[in-house]
């Protein structure tokens, strides 16, 4: 009995020591944060770990993925990669997460890299300001004015006030996928993309490390080969990641949580509003109450650019419906199809049919329309509603609960 007591005591002391080291190591690994000029009223004060809880009210976070090759190691210096960006790079992936004030639903909006939009005045990378422009590709905002410029432009598109943001590079994606032990995805057809070094057969595949990165980067091997097809594939990957984390008990495993936290703080550049360790815990607790079926991944409404077949422009009416829903903190429902890069998994439960509060496809009232920007047709701003907002069928996406498969090109 004395031996067993001694053994348990040693085990408890060892576990406590490991936990203390893990916390200390994670805190020491946090790099100085990036200051956002848009972080209005965000408190940066430290919080007592014993009293840490979920964030109060709505939460808006922007995550941008940079394509820079600077500091990313020799694996990205192949001939196919030499045309990539250096320095800050381009924000080729940008997502805005909105968690409702009651923490019951969340929307993840992917903004296309090729979207032609007005870009506001931004802080210059070397001081001063960069003048606003009437139209430019969205993925140029990072090189124009850093993370703040991405946030400023995304705020104008979504109508949200974004106080938190993060910038992730290739190495960061690899580290995060390693931390969860891989993500299992479904492929409806083989996926072959020599541009990113990916060749996968059809069926179920567990992706980890560099292979997971290649999967979310693949464009030429997905759907119609466009960035829009890649967006739907990234939505599939993130949905699978969330299901993995919840079904496998990842969030209840202290070792895995430490690996995730350490991977995040060492491989992701956080805004200074996120550099408190307790803030990251609060964000995790905020998302904990949102069910997978209430997490909606959607592509920002876009239509073909009449002046350039390789670019897209905001789909005016659908964008206003989405913006109104976000500003009114209303849950949204998808009525359209999946993106061009995914199909429903065999035997998957179909998405529920929308019957409540359908959105009109065109204005039918005689009310005075909201003035539209020069060169576009005037359409009324949708009125706020207390029920779910049914997005126009042109908006593609899926919920985190939906089982989908990648459609190879």
C-alpha positions as CSV (number, residue, x, y, z in Angstrom):
1,X,0.0,0.0,0.0
2,X,2.8,2.4,0.9
3,X,4.4,1.6,-2.5
4,X,1.2,2.3,-4.4
5,X,0.7,5.6,-2.5
6,X,4.3,6.6,-3.3
7,X,3.8,5.7,-6.9
8,X,0.6,7.7,-7.2
9,X,2.2,10.7,-5.5
10,X,5.1,10.6,-7.9
11,X,2.7,10.4,-10.8
12,X,0.7,13.4,-9.6
13,X,3.8,15.5,-9.0
14,X,5.2,14.5,-12.4
15,X,1.9,15.4,-14.1
16,X,1.7,18.8,-12.3
17,X,5.3,19.5,-13.3
18,X,4.7,18.6,-16.9
19,X,1.6,20.8,-17.0
20,X,3.4,23.7,-15.4
21,X,6.2,23.4,-17.9
22,X,3.8,23.2,-20.8
23,X,2.0,26.4,-19.7
24,X,5.3,28.2,-19.1
25,X,6.8,27.0,-22.4
26,X,3.7,28.2,-24.3
27,X,3.7,31.6,-22.6
28,X,7.4,32.1,-23.3
29,X,6.9,31.2,-27.0
30,X,4.4,34.0,-27.6
31,X,5.9,36.5,-30.0
32,X,5.1,40.3,-29.9
33,X,1.7,40.9,-31.4
34,X,0.8,42.9,-34.5
35,X,-1.1,46.1,-33.6
36,X,-4.3,46.6,-35.5
37,X,-5.4,50.1,-36.2
38,X,-9.0,48.8,-36.1
39,X,-9.0,47.2,-32.7
40,X,-11.4,49.7,-31.2
41,X,-11.9,49.5,-27.5
42,X,-10.3,46.1,-27.1
43,X,-8.8,45.6,-23.7
44,X,-5.3,44.2,-23.5
45,X,-5.2,43.8,-19.7
46,X,-4.2,40.4,-18.3
47,X,-6.9,38.1,-16.9
48,X,-6.7,35.9,-13.9
49,X,-6.4,32.3,-15.1
50,X,-8.6,31.1,-12.3
51,X,-11.5,33.2,-13.5
52,X,-11.1,32.9,-17.2
53,X,-14.3,32.3,-19.1
54,X,-15.9,32.6,-22.5
55,X,-15.7,36.0,-24.3
56,X,-18.7,38.3,-23.7
57,X,-20.8,39.3,-26.6
58,X,-20.1,38.7,-30.3
59,X,-16.6,37.8,-31.5
60,X,-15.1,38.7,-34.8
61,X,-11.7,37.3,-35.9
62,X,-9.8,37.4,-39.2
63,X,-7.4,34.7,-40.2
64,X,-5.1,35.4,-43.2
65,X,-2.9,32.9,-44.9
66,X,0.2,34.3,-46.6
67,X,1.9,32.7,-49.6
68,X,5.4,34.1,-48.8
69,X,8.3,31.8,-49.3
70,X,10.6,33.9,-47.1
71,X,11.8,31.8,-44.1
72,X,9.8,28.8,-45.1
73,X,12.6,26.4,-45.7
74,X,14.0,24.6,-48.8
75,X,10.9,22.5,-49.5
76,X,9.3,25.6,-51.0
77,X,12.2,26.5,-53.2
78,X,11.5,24.1,-56.1
79,X,11.2,25.4,-59.6
80,X,7.4,25.4,-59.4
81,X,7.6,27.6,-56.2
82,X,10.1,30.2,-57.4
83,X,7.3,32.4,-58.8
84,X,5.8,32.7,-55.3
85,X,5.9,35.7,-53.1
86,X,8.7,37.0,-50.9
87,X,8.7,39.3,-48.0
88,X,5.2,39.7,-46.5
89,X,3.6,37.9,-49.5
90,X,0.0,38.0,-50.5
91,X,-3.0,37.1,-48.4
92,X,-4.1,34.3,-50.7
93,X,-6.5,32.9,-48.0
94,X,-8.6,35.2,-45.9
95,X,-11.4,34.1,-43.6
96,X,-13.6,36.1,-41.1
97,X,-15.1,34.2,-38.2
98,X,-18.2,35.7,-36.6
99,X,-19.5,34.2,-33.4
100,X,-22.9,35.5,-32.4
101,X,-23.4,37.4,-29.2
102,X,-25.4,34.5,-27.7
103,X,-22.6,32.1,-28.8
104,X,-25.2,29.8,-30.5
105,X,-24.2,30.2,-34.1
106,X,-21.1,31.1,-36.1
107,X,-20.3,32.1,-39.7
108,X,-16.9,31.7,-41.4
109,X,-16.7,33.9,-44.5
110,X,-14.0,33.1,-47.1
111,X,-13.1,36.1,-49.1
112,X,-11.8,35.2,-52.6
113,X,-8.2,36.2,-53.3
114,X,-9.2,37.4,-56.9
115,X,-12.1,39.6,-55.6
116,X,-11.8,43.2,-57.1
117,X,-12.8,45.6,-54.3
118,X,-12.1,49.2,-53.1
119,X,-9.3,49.2,-50.6
120,X,-9.3,52.0,-48.0
121,X,-6.3,54.0,-46.8
122,X,-4.0,51.7,-44.9
123,X,-1.0,52.2,-42.7
124,X,2.2,51.9,-44.7
125,X,4.7,49.1,-44.0
126,X,7.4,51.6,-43.3
127,X,5.3,54.2,-41.6
128,X,2.9,56.8,-43.0
129,X,-0.1,55.7,-45.0
130,X,-0.9,54.0,-48.3
131,X,-3.6,55.9,-50.3
132,X,-6.9,54.3,-50.9
133,X,-7.8,52.8,-54.3
134,X,-11.1,52.3,-56.0
135,X,-10.4,48.8,-57.2
136,X,-7.7,46.2,-56.6
137,X,-7.4,42.5,-55.9
138,X,-8.2,41.6,-52.4
139,X,-5.0,39.6,-52.0
140,X,-2.9,42.7,-52.4
141,X,-4.0,44.1,-49.1
142,X,-1.3,42.3,-47.0
143,X,1.6,43.7,-49.1
144,X,0.0,47.2,-49.2
145,X,-0.5,47.7,-45.5
146,X,0.0,44.5,-43.5
147,X,-2.6,42.7,-41.4
148,X,-4.4,46.0,-40.6
149,X,-5.0,46.6,-44.3
150,X,-6.6,43.2,-44.7
151,X,-8.8,43.9,-41.6
152,X,-9.9,47.3,-42.8
153,X,-10.9,46.0,-46.2
154,X,-12.7,43.0,-44.7
155,X,-14.6,45.3,-42.3
156,X,-15.9,47.3,-45.3
157,X,-17.1,44.1,-47.0
158,X,-18.7,42.4,-44.0
159,X,-19.9,45.4,-42.0
160,X,-18.3,43.8,-38.9
161,X,-15.8,45.4,-36.4
162,X,-12.9,43.1,-36.3
163,X,-10.7,43.4,-33.2
164,X,-8.7,40.2,-33.5
165,X,-6.6,38.8,-36.3
166,X,-3.9,36.3,-37.1
167,X,-1.5,35.6,-40.0
168,X,-0.5,32.1,-40.7
169,X,2.3,30.9,-43.1
170,X,3.0,27.5,-44.8
171,X,4.9,26.3,-41.7
172,X,2.0,27.2,-39.5
173,X,-0.4,25.0,-41.4
174,X,2.0,22.1,-41.2
175,X,2.5,22.5,-37.4
176,X,-1.3,22.8,-36.7
177,X,-2.1,19.6,-38.7
178,X,0.7,17.8,-36.9
179,X,-0.7,18.9,-33.5
180,X,-4.0,17.2,-34.1
181,X,-2.5,14.1,-35.5
182,X,-3.8,14.6,-39.0
183,X,-7.2,15.3,-40.6
184,X,-9.3,12.7,-42.4
185,X,-10.9,13.8,-45.6
186,X,-12.9,12.2,-48.4
187,X,-12.0,12.3,-52.1
188,X,-14.8,11.6,-54.6
189,X,-12.2,11.3,-57.4
190,X,-8.4,11.2,-57.5
191,X,-6.6,14.5,-56.8
192,X,-3.5,15.2,-58.9
193,X,-1.9,18.6,-58.6
194,X,1.8,18.7,-59.6
195,X,2.0,22.4,-58.8
196,X,1.9,21.5,-55.0
197,X,3.2,18.0,-55.3
198,X,0.0,16.2,-54.5
199,X,-1.2,12.9,-56.0
200,X,-4.0,11.2,-54.0
201,X,-6.3,8.4,-54.9
202,X,-10.1,8.5,-54.4
203,X,-11.4,7.4,-51.0
204,X,-10.7,8.4,-47.4
205,X,-7.3,9.9,-46.7
206,X,-5.7,11.1,-43.5
207,X,-3.6,14.2,-44.2
208,X,-0.8,15.4,-41.9
209,X,2.1,17.8,-42.2
210,X,3.2,18.9,-45.7
211,X,0.5,16.8,-47.3
212,X,-2.2,18.6,-45.4
213,X,-0.7,21.9,-46.5
214,X,-0.6,20.8,-50.1
215,X,-4.3,19.8,-49.9
216,X,-5.5,23.2,-48.7
217,X,-3.2,25.0,-51.2
218,X,-4.3,22.9,-54.2
219,X,-6.1,24.9,-56.9
220,X,-5.2,23.3,-60.2
221,X,-6.3,19.8,-58.9
222,X,-9.7,20.9,-57.5
223,X,-13.0,21.3,-59.2
224,X,-12.8,23.8,-62.0
225,X,-9.2,24.7,-61.2
226,X,-10.2,28.2,-59.8
227,X,-9.6,29.9,-56.5
228,X,-13.3,29.5,-55.8
229,X,-13.0,25.8,-56.1
230,X,-10.1,25.8,-53.7
231,X,-12.2,27.8,-51.2
232,X,-14.8,25.0,-51.1
233,X,-12.0,22.4,-50.6
234,X,-10.7,24.5,-47.6
235,X,-14.2,24.6,-46.1
236,X,-14.3,20.8,-46.4
237,X,-10.9,20.5,-44.7
238,X,-11.8,22.9,-41.8
239,X,-15.2,21.1,-41.3
240,X,-13.3,17.8,-41.1
241,X,-10.8,19.3,-38.7
242,X,-13.6,20.5,-36.4
243,X,-15.3,17.1,-36.5
244,X,-12.0,15.4,-35.7
245,X,-11.4,17.7,-32.7
246,X,-14.9,17.2,-31.2
247,X,-15.4,13.5,-31.9
248,X,-11.9,12.3,-30.9
249,X,-11.9,14.3,-27.6
250,X,-9.0,16.5,-28.7
251,X,-10.2,19.4,-26.7
252,X,-10.3,17.3,-23.5
253,X,-6.7,16.0,-24.0
254,X,-4.2,18.3,-22.1
255,X,-1.2,17.1,-24.2
256,X,-3.0,17.7,-27.5
257,X,-4.2,21.1,-26.3
258,X,-0.7,22.0,-25.3
259,X,0.6,20.9,-28.8
260,X,-2.2,23.0,-30.4
261,X,-1.5,26.1,-28.3
262,X,2.3,25.8,-28.8
263,X,1.9,25.3,-32.5
264,X,-0.3,28.4,-32.7
265,X,1.9,30.8,-30.7
266,X,5.1,29.7,-32.4
267,X,3.9,29.5,-36.0
268,X,1.1,32.1,-36.2
269,X,1.6,35.9,-36.0
270,X,-1.2,37.1,-33.7
271,X,-2.6,40.6,-33.3
272,X,-1.6,42.1,-29.9
273,X,-5.2,41.6,-28.8
274,X,-4.7,37.9,-28.9
275,X,-1.2,37.5,-27.2
276,X,-2.6,37.0,-23.7
277,X,-2.7,33.2,-23.1
278,X,-6.1,33.6,-21.3
279,X,-7.5,35.3,-24.4
280,X,-6.9,32.2,-26.4
281,X,-8.6,30.1,-23.7
282,X,-11.6,32.4,-23.7
283,X,-11.9,32.1,-27.5
284,X,-11.9,28.3,-27.2
285,X,-14.6,28.4,-24.5
286,X,-16.7,30.8,-26.7
287,X,-16.7,28.3,-29.6
288,X,-17.3,25.3,-27.3
289,X,-21.1,26.0,-27.1
290,X,-21.6,26.3,-30.8
291,X,-22.8,23.1,-32.4
292,X,-21.3,21.9,-35.7
293,X,-24.6,22.2,-37.5
294,X,-24.7,25.9,-36.5
295,X,-21.2,26.7,-37.9
296,X,-21.7,27.8,-41.5
297,X,-18.8,28.1,-43.9
298,X,-19.6,30.3,-46.9
299,X,-17.9,32.0,-49.7
300,X,-18.3,35.8,-49.9
301,X,-20.8,36.5,-52.7
302,X,-18.9,37.0,-55.9
303,X,-19.8,37.1,-59.6
304,X,-17.7,37.1,-62.8
305,X,-15.9,40.3,-63.5
306,X,-17.2,41.5,-66.9
307,X,-13.9,43.2,-67.6
308,X,-11.6,40.2,-66.7
309,X,-12.5,36.5,-66.9
310,X,-9.7,35.8,-64.3
311,X,-11.2,38.0,-61.6
312,X,-14.5,38.3,-59.7
313,X,-16.5,41.2,-58.2
314,X,-18.9,41.4,-55.3
315,X,-22.4,40.1,-56.2
316,X,-24.2,43.2,-55.0
317,X,-27.5,42.0,-53.8
318,X,-26.3,38.8,-52.2
319,X,-23.5,40.7,-50.5
320,X,-26.0,43.1,-49.0
321,X,-28.1,40.3,-47.7
322,X,-25.0,38.7,-46.0
323,X,-23.8,42.1,-44.6
324,X,-27.2,42.8,-43.1
325,X,-27.4,39.4,-41.4
326,X,-23.9,39.8,-40.0
327,X,-24.6,43.3,-38.7
328,X,-27.8,42.2,-37.1
329,X,-26.2,39.2,-35.6
330,X,-28.8,36.9,-37.3
331,X,-28.0,33.3,-38.1
332,X,-27.8,32.5,-41.8
333,X,-29.0,29.5,-43.7
334,X,-27.5,28.3,-47.0
335,X,-30.0,27.7,-49.8
336,X,-27.5,27.2,-52.6
337,X,-25.2,24.4,-53.6
338,X,-21.8,23.3,-52.4
339,X,-18.8,25.0,-54.0
340,X,-17.3,23.7,-57.3
341,X,-14.6,21.7,-55.5
342,X,-16.8,19.5,-53.4
343,X,-19.7,17.1,-53.6
344,X,-21.9,15.5,-50.9
345,X,-20.4,12.4,-49.4
346,X,-22.1,9.1,-50.2
347,X,-24.8,8.4,-47.7
348,X,-24.4,11.8,-46.1
349,X,-27.5,13.4,-44.6
350,X,-28.7,16.2,-47.0
351,X,-28.8,19.7,-45.7
352,X,-32.2,20.8,-44.3
353,X,-34.6,22.4,-46.7
354,X,-35.2,26.1,-45.9
355,X,-38.8,27.1,-45.4
356,X,-38.5,30.1,-43.1
357,X,-38.0,33.7,-44.2
358,X,-36.9,33.1,-47.8
359,X,-34.9,36.0,-49.3
360,X,-36.5,37.6,-52.4
361,X,-34.3,37.1,-55.5
362,X,-35.0,40.6,-56.7
363,X,-36.5,43.8,-55.1
364,X,-40.3,43.9,-55.4
365,X,-41.2,46.9,-53.2
366,X,-41.6,50.5,-54.2
367,X,-39.6,51.8,-51.2
368,X,-36.8,54.2,-51.9
369,X,-33.7,52.2,-52.8
370,X,-30.4,52.6,-51.0
371,X,-28.0,54.6,-53.3
372,X,-25.7,52.3,-55.1
373,X,-22.1,52.9,-56.1
374,X,-21.5,54.5,-59.4
375,X,-21.8,52.0,-62.3
376,X,-24.0,49.5,-60.4
377,X,-27.7,49.0,-60.3
378,X,-29.5,50.2,-57.1
379,X,-31.0,47.4,-55.0
380,X,-32.7,47.8,-51.6
381,X,-30.8,46.8,-48.4
382,X,-32.6,43.8,-46.9
383,X,-34.6,44.5,-43.7
384,X,-33.4,42.8,-40.5
385,X,-35.4,39.8,-39.4
386,X,-35.7,37.9,-36.1
387,X,-35.5,34.5,-37.9
388,X,-32.8,32.9,-39.8
389,X,-31.7,34.8,-42.9
390,X,-31.9,32.6,-46.0
391,X,-28.9,33.6,-48.2
392,X,-29.5,33.8,-51.9
393,X,-28.9,30.5,-53.8
394,X,-25.8,32.0,-55.5
395,X,-24.0,31.8,-52.1
396,X,-22.1,28.5,-51.8
397,X,-20.8,26.7,-48.7
398,X,-21.5,24.1,-46.1
399,X,-22.0,23.6,-42.4
400,X,-19.3,22.0,-40.2
401,X,-21.6,19.0,-39.7
402,X,-22.0,18.3,-43.4
403,X,-20.0,15.3,-44.8
404,X,-18.5,16.3,-48.2
405,X,-15.9,14.9,-50.6
406,X,-13.3,16.7,-52.7
407,X,-14.0,16.7,-56.5
408,X,-10.7,16.4,-58.4
409,X,-10.1,18.4,-61.6
